[in-house]
Amino acid sequence: MSILCFRIPDWQTGGELAGPEPQSDRTTRKSKKKSGQTSGLKSGRETGQTSRQEVGPEEKRSDQLISLLLMEAPRVVLGKGGLIWVDGRGMEVEGLAQRLFMRLAGFGLEGARVGISAKPVVAGVAARIGKEPLTIVPSGEEAGFLAPLPLSLLLEEETAEDADLLELLEGAGIGKCGELTKVSPDAIEVRFGVRGTELRNLARGDDRRALFRPIPAERPQASADFVDYTIRDATRIVFILNALLERVCETLRERSRRARSMTLTLTLAGGSRVQKQLRASRPTADRLFWIRQLRATLEKTRTGDAIVGVELEASQDEAISAIQGDLFDRGFVTSAAVEEVMARLTDAHPGLFVRRIESSHPLPEYRALQEEAPVEQETPDLYGPEDAALELRLLTEPRPVRVRTRNRRDHKLPVSFHHESGWRSVVAAGPHRVSCGHEEETPQAREYFRCVSDNGQLLWIYHDAVTEKWFLHGWWD
């Protein structure tokens, strides 16, 4: 038994006020459908009460109630129809219920009823129909507890679709939970559909709802406070960090996880904090790697005040996973060693890998710049779809070439150029004119041509209109 369901008369949750239980006779249900009321619980709008999203005091009171109950239970959820769900897994539920009764009484809420069961639907029904303050349904007796009860009690909020389903079931002579469980699931699905099958499962006490969100695991972390002394040189805490790092890496290994980044927090005597982010090119739980990162970071850190505390936390971690490869690739057996070498190069030489970025400079050799490639936060998709495209390869410096031309109306069109093996004819398109630097001492004026040589090579040639010379600037591949 792990779930406690409290029903408090006249307590508003989620914009709904607890009211009388829904009746099971067909006449009452038809009158509800005609009046537009699909549940035995009156909504705040129908009773003149606004929802808790619109009224500040009611929302504040609900938050106060949650805070009060959380003093005794790990998780609390406000449900519909005045129901309050409490997670009692791993706790002595009867003692927990008595303590929660005392908390509710101190909050001014009297007459509460609680149902306790391993299944949410059973706990909810027990709280709604129980005559005693505490109703316990032992494990394995859920179906027997629900058997004599009307099917309408299984629905916390009866919709128009549910009302039609209950009418169909009543027409077939099925009005109790026990009567519905005696019918085979195949017959229920054929005649009443998926919703009928779900209702049959609830009548058996089979409720797999997840009322409470899973509690996220605490991130691996370790900390130390300096009580009797302070440290001014950050490099002197490496010995302490080594011990803290051992605890963090051990926790990662126990959970079969690896850290991609760690956060180092230094608490200063003045109350301020200094945070440093440590990153790895690939996730790892290797203590030797992280201690090298810590030493390198501390050598560059200047706090300006005495250090009175230190904390180390694995801020980004992920599960250990193997890389899937091609079994027929003979070189795949060495992929682990190659990845290890690349990771060490990235960590030891941060600027080794660069990427190209484009600026707004009119000249191509100055437009393409390089910057350090950032470490990917997630493993990229190496086999994802990628559009095939030609890429322009620029020479470091434009290379002078001899070109034969043909005169056109306002330019000279290249027809061949001299290569190491001799003259090669080309078919050219252009020109694309670029000019800049007229305000400076070295103006530039160029006419670019896209050329295809007789051997199929794509070339980028330009004519310098200032010096009347030709240059090869790059090619496509």
N, C-alpha and C positions, 0 to 999 in steps of 0.2 A: 504494500500500500504506500503510494508515494505522492498522491495528488490530493490536496484539500480544496474544496469548493465552498466558499461562504456565500450565503444569501442573507442580505440585510434588508428588511422591509423598509420601503420608502427611501432607499439610498440610490442616488442617481449615478450611473456610470455610462459613459459613451453616449450621453444624450437620451438615455432611456430610464424610466422609473419602474421599479419592481411593482407588479400588480398581481391580480389573481391568476391562478394557473389556467391555461387554455382548456376549454371544455372539449370533449370528444364527440358530442352528438352532432349529427349532420345539420340540424336546423340552426344551431348556434354558429357553425362554420359558414353556412350560406349567408347568414345575416352579416357576418363580419366581411365577407367578400363584397356584399352590396354596399356596405358603408365605407369600404376602402381600408378597413383595418385587417391586416393579415397576421396579427400576432396577439396573444393574450396580454402582452406587455404594452402599455400605453407609452407612446413616444412623448418627448418633452414638448414638441410642437402642438400635439393634440391636447395636452393638459395645461397649456399656457406657459410651460417651462421652455426655455431656450436650451440649446445644446451647450455642452461644456466648452466647445471651441468659441462660442459667442459670449459667454458670461465669465468674466474674470474671477469673481469670488468662488464659483463652483469649481473651476479648474484649479484654483489655488487650494481649495479644500481637498480635492482628490489627490493632489500632489502631497499634501500633508499626510493624508491617510496612507499613501504608498510608503512614504518615508517612515511612518510609524511602524508599519508591518515589516518593513525591511530590517528593522532592528532585531527581529526574531527569525525571519526566513530569508534564504538567499535570493529568491526571485518571486515577484508578485506581479500579476497581470489583472487589470480591471476588465471584466468581460461585459457582455450584454445582459440586460434584464436584472441588474443589481447583483450580478455574480462576481465574486472575487476569487481568482485562482491563485493558489499558493503552492510552490514547489517544496514538497517535504521529503524528497528522496534522500536516503541516508540519515534520516533523523527519526527520533521517537515521536510519531505523529500525534498520539494522544496528549502527550505533554506539550507539544508544539501548539495543538489546538487550544488547550487551556490558557497558554500564555497569550495567544492571539485574542482569545475572548476578553482577557483582562485589558489588553491594549485597546480593543474596540470600545469596551465600557469606559475606559478613561477618555476616549475620544468623544463620548456622548452617544454612541450607537448601541442600542439595546435590542434584544430579541433576535440576535443573529442565529442562524442555523448553518451547520457545517456537515458536508458529506465527504467521506474519506474512502477512496478506492484507487486501484491501480489504473483504472480506465476513466478518462475525463467525462464521458457521457454518463457513466454510472455515478460518479461523484456529483455531477450537476443535478441529476434526477434526485439523488438522496438528499441534497441540500434543499431542493424545492418542495419535496413532499414529506420530509422528515418531521415528525411531531416532537421529537426530542432535540435538544441543542446539538447533540453529537450523534451522527448515524454512520456506522462503519459497515462496509460491505467487504467481507474477506475475499481474498484472491481465489478465483475458481467458482465463486457463487454469483457472479455478475448476471449470467443468463437467468438463473432462478429468481434473482431479485427483480429483474425487469419483466419477467414473464406475465404477471397479472396486471401490469400497468398499461394504460392506453398509449398508442403510438405517438400521439401528439406531444407527450412529455419528452420525447427524444429530441425535439426541435427547440432550440433556444430561441430562434427567430423564424416563425413560420411565414414563408413567402406564398404568393399566389400559386406558384407551381407546386409547392408542398401541399397546399390546401386541396388542389385538384387531385394529387396523388392519394391523399388520405380519403377523399370521397370515393375514388375508384376502389381502394382497398376495402372500405366499408361496404361498398356494393357487392364485393366478392365475399363478404362475411368475415373480413379480417379487421379487427379493431384493437386487439391486444398484441403486445410484443411476443408472447408465447405462441400465438396463433400464426404470426408471420414467420417465426423460425421453423415451424413445422413444414412449411412449403419449401420445396427444393429450390436452390438458387437458379437453376436453369429456367424453371417455370416462372419465377419472379422476373428474370431478365427479359424473357420473351414477351410477357404481358405488360410489365410496368417499367421496363427500360433500366437504364443505368442508375437513375435516382432510386428506383425500387430496390435494386441490389444494395445500394449504400444504406438505405433505411433498414434492410434486413440485417446487415452487418452491425448496425447500431443496436438493433433489438437483441442481438446475441452478446452485446457488450464489447464488440470489436471496434474500438475507436482508436485510430492511429494518428490523431491530430498531434502536432507539435505545438503545445501551448507556449512553451518557453524557448527562447532562442538559446543556442549552445553558448556556454561561457567560453570566451576565447582564452587560450592558454597565455599565461604571462610570458613576456619576452625574456629570454635568458639575460640576466644582468647580475652584477655584483658591485658592491660599493664599500667604501671605508671612510671613516671620519677621524680626523686628527684632533684629539681632545687635549693632550698635554703639550703639544708642540705644533708649529706651523712650518711650512716649507715655502721658500721663495723661488728656488730654482726648480723649474718644472722637470728637468732631466733627472732629478734625484728621486722621483717617484716611480722610476721604471721598475724597481724591485717590487714595490707594492702592486703595480699594475700587472706584473708577471703572475702574481698569485691570484689576482682577480680574473685575469684572462684564462687561467687554468680552470677556474670554476665555470666560466661562461662556455668555454670550448667543451668541457666535460658534459655540461647540460645539453649542448647542441648534439653531441655524439649519442647521448642517451635517447634523445628524441629523433635520431636519424635525420638530422637537418644540418644545413650548412649556412653560413652567414655570407651575404654579399656586401654588407656594410655594417660598421659599428659606430656608435656614438660615444665619444669621450667627453665627460662633463667634469669640469674643475670648479669647485665651490671656493670662492675667495672670502677672505676675512671680512670684507666690507659688505657681504651679503649678495654680491653679484655672482654670476655664473658665466663660465667660458665653455662653449661647446665646439668640438672639433669632429668633423665627419671623416671617417676612414673608409675607403672603398677598395674592393678587390675586383679584378677583371673577370674572375670566375668565383662562384661561391666556394667557400672552404671553411673547415673547422680546424685548420692547422694552427696550433699555437705559435709555432716558430715564425710563420708568415705574419701573423697579426702583431707579434712583438716587434718585428722589424718595422712595420708600419707605425706602431706607437713611438718607437725611438725617433724615427724620421720626423714625425709630427711634433713631438716634444722639443726637438732641437730648434724648430722654427717658432715655437710658442713663447710669447712674452706676455705675462699676466698683468704686471704692474702692481700686484698686491700679493699678500701671502696666501698660500693654498691651505685650506682647512678641511677639505674633503674631495673625494674623487669617486666617480661612478662610471662604469663601463657597461654598455648595453648593446646587444645584437639588434640593431634597428630594422634590418631587412634580412630575413632568413627564408629558406625554402627547403623542401624535402629533397633528400638525396635521390637522384634518378640517373639511370644509365642512358647513354646516347645510342639510339638505334642506327645501325649502319647496314651496308650492303654486304651480305655474307660472301659474295663472289668478288669483293674488292680485296685484292691481296695486300694493298697498302693500309687497309683499315686496322690491321693489328698494331700499327704504330701510331694510330690517331691519338691515343692517350698521351704518349710521350710528346707528340707535336703540340698538343693543346697545353701541356704543362710548360713547354719551352716558351710558347707564345704568351702565356699568362705571366711568366717570370719576366719576359722582356717588357711587357706592358707595365708591370709594377715597378721594375727597376729603371725604366726609361719612359717616363710619362709622355714625352713628346715624340716618341718613335713613330707612332702611327698618326697620320694626318688625314684630313679630308679637304676637298676643294670647295671653296665658296666663291660666289660671284659678286663683284662690286659693280658700281655704275661707271667705271672708267671707260672711255670710248675705245682705248687701245686694248686688244686682247691680251697681250703679254702682261699688262698691268691690271686687267680686269679679274683674272683668275688668281685668287689668293689661297693660302693654305692655313688651316688652324688645327690644333690638336683635336683628335677624334675623341669624344667622350666615351666613357665606359658604359656599355649598354646595361640598363636596369633589368632587362629581361632577355633571355636567350632568343636571338632573332630566328626567324623561320628561314632556314637555309635552303629549303626545297620548295618554297612558295612560288606562285606564278609570277613571272617577271617579263615585261614586254621587251622584246629584242629591239635594239636601236644602235645606230652607229654612234661612236664617240669620237670627238675631235681631240687629236693628240697635238699639242703645241710644242714646238721646239723651244728650248730655253732661250735662245736668241735667234731671230730670223736669219736664214742663211742666204747669202747672195747667189743668184743664179743668172745664167744667160738665157734670154727668151727671144724668140722670133715672133713678130707681131704682124697684124694686119690692121690697116687703118679703118676706123669706123667714123661716124659723124662727129662724135665728141670724145672718143677715147681710142686707145690701141688695144686690140683683142689678141691675147696670146694664142699662137697656133702650135708652138713646139717649145721645148726647153731642153737644155743640155744636161744630161745625166752622166754618171761615171762611165756608163757603157756606151755613151753617145747621145745623139739627139733623139728625143721621143716626141711624137706628135700628141696633141691634147685637144679635147673639145671643151671649151670654156663657156661659163655662164656668168654674167655680171655686166658692169661692175657694181659693187657695193661700196659707196664712198664714205670715208671717215676722215674727219679733220678735227684738230684740237690744238691748243697751245698758242693761239694767235696773240694772246695777251702776254706771252712769255717770249724769251729769246729764241726758243727752238720750236717753231710751229711744225705741225705734222699734217700731212695730207696724203691719204692713201686710197687706192682703188683695188678692192679685193675681188678675185675671181675664183669661182669653184670649178675645178678642172678634173677631167677624167682622162688619164693617159691611155696609150694604146694597149698597155698590159692590164687595164682595168683598175688601176690605183686611183683613189680619190685624193686630190691635192688641193691645198689652199695657198694660192699665189697672190701677191699684191704688187702693185706698181707705186713706187714712191714718187708722187708728183712734184716734190721739192727737189730731189736729187736726180730724178729721171732714171732710177735704178729699179731692178726687179729682185724680189725676195721670195723664198719659200718659207712659209710661216708654220705649216703643219700638214697633217693628213688625217683622214678618217679610216677607222677600222672597226 
